[in-house]
């Protein structure tokens, strides 16, 4: 079995690389990709190398990761260097979305229930990787990233392909009453069942992206709930807290 999944909507473009690592029961630390959770960094580095090797993209690619803080901070990556790959200290600080138009750079998002969103503009050849938990979603990080792509690189939102990676789905995402106020403009994403409220994070992001011009048919869901499929995906909520993280990548070949 592959150590990752990829997405047909992005695979359709031969110059676009995309993947999400899996939780692997037979691998060290379940194939976690996170350096920030206190696990043995040597094993994590080995897992990262093994994941990269399975993508078969060659050794010229640089990898950029951020110190994710559930913010709406967005970084434009314009230098060809590894950030946050071999060591945590070099990660882009306090950032939850990365954008570049450079080839042979992989932008990555770490997650274990939060929603990773990959954006690809095939006309301007611009990519983005977004970390959208409930806090980032409330701060509208995904539409802000689209607007940044338009501002810096001339992207037309109608040309952008959005791919949502696995995340916790509303079936498993119970939330408190305060969320009804925070997401009141997206009432269809708040599902009440037997006096319990559940939040549909992918739906909120889908609607937000359409608000800034993405076409509905260009927004693609994974259809995977990390909590329901906890054997294959890390789930912070299902596991009552966990150290493992998946890594979701997007990049462009030369």
N, C-alpha and C positions, 0 to 999 in steps of 0.2 A: 504494500500500500504506500502511496505517496505520502511524504511528510507535509503536504500542503494541498490547498484547494486554489483554483483560479476561477475566473469569471468570464463566461462566454461573451458578455457585452463588451468587455475590454480585449479579450483574446481575438476578437474579430479584426482588430488592428494589429498588423504584424510587427509594428514598431513599439507596441505597448507591452510592458512586462507587469504582471500583477500576481499576487499570491497572498494567502493567509496560512500561517503555520497551524498545525494541529497539536492537540494534546495527545501524546503518544505514550501508551501505558508501558511499553517496553524500552523507553529511552530514559537516560538520566534526568532526574527532576521533571519527569513527564514531558520532556522537550520544551520546558519553559524558555522564553527568550528575554526575560527581564533581568537587567542588572541592578534595578533600584529596590528590589524587595528583600534583600538580605541573604539570598541564596549564594552558594559558592560561585564566585565570578568566573573561575576557571572552567567550571562545567557549563555555565551559561555561554561563555565565549565559544566553547566547543559546539554547543547546540546551535549557536548562530552560524558558525562556519558550516556545519552540516546542512542547515536549512539553505544557506546560500549555494552550497554545492549542488543541491537538488534542482535549483533553478537553471543550472547550466547556462549561465550568461557570460562567462569569462571573468577574468581577474581585473579588468580595467574599471569596473564599476565602483563608485564611492557610495557610501551609505550614510544617510543623515537621519538622526533621531532627535527628538526633543525631550526636555524635561517637562512632561505634561502636568499641568496644574489645574485643569478644568476651567481654563480662562477662555477669553475670546481673542487672544493674542496670535497674530499671524506673522510668519517670517518668510521673506523672499530669499531663496537659496541661490546665490550667484557665484559661489566659489566651489571649486572641484576638490573637495577634501572630505574625509570621514569625520562625522560628528556624532559622538555618543555610541559609536560602534564597538571599539575596543575597550573604552573606559567610559564610565558614567559622567565624569567631570567635563568632558568635551561636548556633551549634548547641548543643543540650542536651549538656552534657559527660558523658563516660564512661558512656554509656547504650546499651542494645541492645534495649529494648522501650519503646514509647510507647502510652499509653492515654488516651482522652478520651471524654466524653459530649457534647461541644460540637459543634454543627452548624457547617458551613462551615469546617472545619479539615481539611486533608489531612495525615495522618501518613505519613512516607516512610521506606523502607529502601533503602540502596545495596548492591549486591551484584555479584559476578562469580564465582560458584560456590556461595557460602554460600546457605542456604535462607531466603528471606523468607516469613514466615507472616502472613497477614491474618486477624484475628478480628472477627466481627460478631455482636453480640447484638441481634436485631431487636426483642425485647420491651422491654428496658431502654434500647435505643438507645445502645449503647456499642461502640466500636471499638478495635482495637489493631493495631499493626504490630511485628513481631518480627524480629530478625536472629539467625538460628540457624546458625552454623557448627559445626564439631565441638566447639569449646571451650564455646560457649554451650549446645549440646545436652547436653554432659556435665554442665554446671551446672544443667540442667533449666529453662532460661529460659522455654520455652513454657508448661509447666504452672504455673510461678510467676506468669506473666502472667495466666493464667486465674484463679488464686486471688486475685490482686490485683483483678481485675474483680469477683469475687464479694464481696470485702471492702469495696471502696470504693463499688460501685454496685449491689450486690445481684444481680448476674448469676447465673443458674442455668446451670452448665456444659452441661446438656442442651439449652439453648436456643441455644448458641453455634455459629455456622458458622465452620469453619476452612478457609482456602484456602491451599495451598502454591503459591508461585510457582516458576518454573524455577530449578533448582539443579543441581549436579553429581550425577549418579546413580551407583549402585554399579558400573555397567559401567565407569566411568572413574575411580572414587575408590579408588585403591590406597593402603593404609595400612600402617604398621609393626606389629610384634608388640605394642607397648605398648598399642595400641588394643584388643586382645583383653581386656586387664585392665580398661581404663577403661569398656568397654561390655559387661562380662561378663554383666550381667543381660539383655542384649538379643542373645543368641547368634544369633537368626534374622536379625539385621541385619549380622552378620559373615559374609561369604561367602568361602570358601576355594576357590581354583582354581589348580591347578599350583603349589603352594607359595607362592601370593600371596594376600593378604587384601584384601578390598574392603569398604568400609563403606557401609551404606544409611542415610544421614542422614534422609531423609524417613520411613522406617519407624520409626526410633527416636522421632522427634517424634510420629508418629501414635500409637504405643503410649503415650508419655508423656501425651499429651492424653487418651487414653481412660482412663488411670489416675486422672485428676482429674475424670472425669465426662462428657467429651464423647462424644456418640454416634458410633459408627463411621461411620454413614451421613452424618454431618454434617462429616466430614473429607475434603476434596477435594484430589486431586493434580493438578498441571499435566500430568504425563506427558512433560515436556520435560527433557532433559539439556543443560546449558549447554556441556559439553565436546563432546558429539556434534554439537550444532547451533551450532558456534562462528561460523558465518557470521552468525547472527541474534542471538547472545548473547555477551557477554564471558565469558571463562573464564580465570581466573588460572592454573589448572593447565595447560590445553591450550596456552595461549600462552606458557608459561614465564615467567609474570609479565606483567601488563598494567596500564595506567593507566586503562582504561575501566571504567565501572560502569553497570549498569542501575539504574533507580529504580522501586520498587514503591510504589504509593499506596493508601490507603484513606481515605474521608471520607464524611460524611453531608450531604445537602441539607437545607435548612430545610423 
